[in-house]
Structures are given as C-alpha cells and as structure tokens.
Amino acid sequence: MSADPLAPLDLAFWNIESPEHPMHLAALGVFSAHSPAAAAHAADLLAARAAAVPGLRMRIRDVWRPLSFGSAVREADPEFDPLHHVRLHAPTDDFQAEAGRLMERPLERGRPPWEAHVLPGQDGVSFAVLFKFHHALADGLRALTLAAAVLDPLDLPAPRPRPVEPARGLLPDVRRLPDALRGAVSDLGRALDIGASVAVSTLGMRSTPALTADPTGTRRTAGVVLDLDDVHRVRKVVGGTVNDVLIAVVAGALRRWLDERGDGSEGVVPRALIPVSKRRPRAAHPQGNRLSGYLMRLPVDDPDPLRRLASVRSAMDRNKDAGPGRGAGAVALLADHVPALGHRLGGPLAGQAARLWFDILVTSVPLPGFGLKLGGNPVTEVFPYAPLARGHSLAVAISTYRGRVHYGLVADAEAVPDLDRFARALTAEVETLITACGS
C-alpha cells in the first residue's frame, strides 16, 4: 500500500497535539461476558483480527522533502505488531476510572496511532474494551468502521465499489487552473464569512471559568445512560429533533452543575461547537477527517427548561439553513488552505486558539442499530469520548445504541473533580424536561 499524504485537517490534528492534550478520540464498549475467561479471549481475538485490517496497520510519518516540507503521510507500518496495540489489563470494578487513566496517555507516534485496552470486570460477568484512535487517523465515523472490523463479523450486504479517486500530485494540473481560480475566489469569500462569524460570536458572550482549565495532562471520564423513549416523549411534545433535545439536556445540566458547585449560571451563555460530518456514504478515499461544524450559544442562563429547548432548536435550525460550509463553526474547513509547513509551525498556536473559538464540544457519534458482539459476548453500553481541546475542562460526546442514549464525558481531572455531579445533572435534566412537558 503506497504512502498517502495527510489531508490538511488531519495534519492540523497531528500537529496540535501535546503531551498535556493528546488528540485521540475513544469509545468504551461494555460487554456482557459469557465466562470469566471472556476478556482474555476477546484480547486474543482483537489482536488476531487487527492484523488483517489494513487501516489499523497505517502509521503517520513526517515528511521533510522539498515541495512537501512539513507535511506527513499515512503509510503501512512494515513492522506492525498488533500485540503492541492490544493490551489486557488486570480486573477492575470501575471501567470509567480505568478509562480516564488510559485517556491521559498519548498514543505512540512512531506506530499506527490506535490502541485497544481490554478491561476484565471483577464480577466475572462483564468486561470492557477502550478503543483509542488518533484524530489524524480517523474521525468518529472512520473510527467506528475500524473498531467494527475487529468485532464479530456481521451478515451485511456487500458494499458497492467506490469510485477511484485520482492520485494527488505535488504540483497543480494547469488544465484545471481556471476552475481552481474560481474556487479560490469562492474560498476567499467563505473564509471572510467564517472569520466575521467567529468575531460576531464573541460579542456579548459570557462563559464560565468552570469550562476553562490550564493544561494538567490529567483526565477523568464518566458515562450516563438515558432511555431513548424518554427523549422521544419530549420531542413529540415540543417538536424538533432528538439531537435538539440531547443538546438542550447538556445546557440544562450545565446550569444545574454550575449552580450546585457554587459557580452560578446567571448570564452564562457558553459557545458549543457541534461537529458536522461531511463524509458521504460510500465516498471515495474514506480515510481521514471530513468535518465542519455548527457554533451555537447554549442558553444556560435561562431558568425555563422548555425555553432552553426552544432556543437550542431555533439555533440549530438557523445553522442547518446556513449549512455546514459557512459560519463560525466551519473554521475546520479553513485547514484546507493552510500549507503543510503552516500547520507544522502553527499547530501549537492553533491548539491554544480553541478557547477563543468555543467553550465546550458537544458531538454525536452515530452507531449501528444492530447489536455488536466480540467473541459472542454482546455489547451492552457504548460511551464515546471526544478529545479535550487545550484550554477546555470538559467535552461531551453522545451515541445512541439499542434504544438507549449514552453520554460519554471527558474532563480535566484537576479542573473537574466533580464530573459525577455533572453526570447526575444530565439524568436530572431529562426528568425535568419530561415533567415540564406534562408527559
């Protein structure tokens, strides 16, 4: 398999990383175990299957040649050994505590940047697997595809062949210069629009110190499981989408959390970045990130749960009408117009700018509607974890699986020692919305 140049956004994620802020996303899958030996058997299966998945053999190598100075490529690791990536741990009675500890560790950059940590449960009837993928290797959808490739095979229809994408050269094709010029003009307009939107988004904005933190390199995770039927009950009364309700739940939980810890929610309207995947189903060249985003103000300061939900719904409708290609949330698209060396030199600065751009990440990770298994052991819960941006203390990821909603929370452990309190606030907010809807 030939070396593939990293797309600009992938290169940005590769260079933003620091020891205090590793740029990996993750998912914690909890399995019902058929026997006390199920976890060890699962680790053996993962290692054996990983060897046959081409995407898991890919390392990222920096390039310093002329014309591509400062770039990087994705290429097969000739010394790939799955045993360097799949690790069986001692039994534990707290999967979330172990996941937080493992989320602190950056992935080894000289090897394919992913890991699978198998955590046996002390009860002997459950185990968990924490999958970690560097954001330069995969976005949420791509990570799901890679993880699914090492789970038990599913009887699915064969995918249609993808169209072949032309190889990317180092120099532009002169025959395409007129189209490229028109595209450059359009891109300039988009860049100006995004820049103006970012500036406007800061006007009259008040966040809270609880959502900011100097880097400590520590991590804490928590998980919350909600009944999807409860979410649908709210949606059917007030309208909108399931995602609108789930984001409003985050806003209400933040309000409750801030008030309980004594920080106060009055006047607090933090900016939430809502990533939007631009990946087309069965698209060519599936590796790497295809991301944009929406930026919206969370109505944390509003004491009325139904008004909070209405505000979220209106903001999301406006974002969808504008589309993911423009607006303050689309800053990621500008990465395509920064040269490789610019990403290399400006990566640390770009990482520090996250605090100026948004205050909290709230992302949804789609999961298949069918049941997942490993070694015949069924998945009972799936908690996604987002990377924690520099300067931020908390990130929220959401997945829906088998009729239940899973919130995966990642926080700076020193800045947010009470992450479990925020987790409880999420559950309480759903109950509040149900009561407010009279259902």
Buried (B, 14 or more C-beta within 10 A) or exposed (E): EEEBBBBBBBBBBBBBBBEBBBBBBBBBBBBBBEEBEBBBBBBBBBBEBBEEBEBBBBBBBBBEEEEBEBBBBBBBBEEBEBEBBBBBBEEBEEBBEBBBBBBBBBBEBEBBBBBBBBBBBEEBEBBBBBBBBBBBBBBBBBBBBBBBBBBBEEEEEEEEEEEEEEEEEEEEEEEEEEEBEEEEEEBEEBBEBBEEBBEEBEEEEEBBEBBBBEBBBBBBBBBBBBEBEBBEBBBEBBEBEBBBBBBBBBBBBBBBBBBBBEEEBEEBBBBBBBBBBBBEEEEEBBBBBBBBBBBBBBBBBBEEBBEBBBBBBBBBEEBEEBEBBBBBBBBBBBBEEBBBEBBBEBBBEBBBBBBEBBBBBBBBBBBEEEEBBBBEBBBBBBBBBBBBBBBBBBBBBBBBBBEBBBBBBBBBBBBBEBBBBBBBBBBBBBEBBBEBBEE
